């Protein structure tokens, strides 16, 4: 189940699951709960001792707290464990500086927090925050990321963001070897389909984040009424309710179907799942390995909301 897959044309291989760490930095405004330092460290110890040898973070998660906590866990273990891939992302600063020089400072901050002097994979994070023309201008974020790769600070570069059309424009540049899309390829939203097809044709790895849509596809819409960080529309909630009922009738957790919807697609290299408690690691592995009847997949497909509700 955790057999490694090629990470596009990078020459690296990764497991089909990746541990996401945005909530590890404690962001109650997004997730609705705090994660204290002790809980975060206990979770990270389990991750670094566990079978999923792939973890993703960002300079900006929790104002840098995610990287600081990961760095503390790495110091306990004596550094990044053998065979473990850690990826991070470059971000603007608190004042919104998304310039090329800021990308270099962002990477330097990540190196200091994590105790690393080199990264195998770094993403340009959420470039929808600036015009595409600014991102790709001479001396801008894309050019500086490429420079840092040429300097040997980074082995491979990717882009992570939201709007599908924007990510497609970055892939067309031919400079990026991996893409993170979030909330746009789930049981409730298929808007990333064109991106997945484009990346498959170009040999660009796709990492699919937020397969649970922020919790709705774990707990159901009554307990988790938000999808992709916002209140869900009526069609989305209705579809999620019917999917929950279909799964319950079959004895399959909705979360298992949501996770395996991503894992079973051959265009997706790895699925990023955030965890904030040690026990969530084993629970996620169990969800990934449960048998799901073919008839349930057909039923869930028929229950998908109309494409007019999908994100862009």
GIWO-V753653 format. One record per backbone hydrogen bond with DSSP energy under -1.0 kcal/mol. CO is the residue of the C=O (numbers start at 1). NH is the residue of the N-H. Records with the same first field share a line. If there is no record, write none. Layout:
CO: NH  NH
This chain:
5: 14
6: 8
7: 10
12: 7
14: 5
16: 271
18: 273
19: 56
20: 275
22: 25
23: 26
27: 30  31
28: 32
36: 40
37: 41
38: 42
39: 43
40: 44
41: 45
42: 46
43: 47
44: 48
45: 49
47: 50
51: 53
53: 85
54: 19
55: 87
56: 21
60: 63
61: 66
62: 65
64: 68
65: 69
66: 70
67: 71
68: 72
69: 73
70: 74
71: 75
72: 76
73: 77
74: 79
81: 84
85: 55
87: 57
88: 123
89: 59
90: 125
93: 96
97: 93
99: 103
100: 104
101: 105
102: 106
103: 107
104: 108
105: 109
106: 110
107: 111
108: 112
109: 113
110: 114
111: 115  116
119: 155
120: 156
121: 88
122: 158
123: 90
124: 160
126: 129
127: 130
131: 135
132: 136
135: 142
137: 140
140: 144
141: 145
142: 146
143: 147
144: 148
145: 149
146: 150
147: 151
148: 153  154
149: 152
153: 119
156: 122
157: 177
158: 124
159: 180
160: 126
163: 167
164: 168
165: 169
166: 170
167: 171
168: 172
170: 173
171: 174
177: 205
178: 159
179: 207
180: 161
181: 209
184: 192
189: 186
190: 193
192: 196
193: 197
194: 198
195: 199
196: 200
197: 201
198: 202
199: 203  204
205: 179
206: 269  270
207: 181
208: 272
209: 183
210: 213
212: 215  217
213: 228
215: 218  219
216: 220
220: 224
225: 232
230: 227
233: 237
234: 238
235: 239
236: 240
237: 241
238: 242
239: 243
240: 244
241: 245
242: 246
243: 247
244: 248
245: 249
247: 252
253: 257
254: 258
255: 259
256: 260
257: 261
259: 263
260: 264
262: 265
265: 268
270: 208
271: 18
273: 20
277: 280
278: 281
279: 283
280: 284
281: 285
282: 286
283: 287
284: 288
293: 297
294: 298
295: 299
296: 300
297: 301
298: 302
299: 303
301: 304
306: 309
307: 310
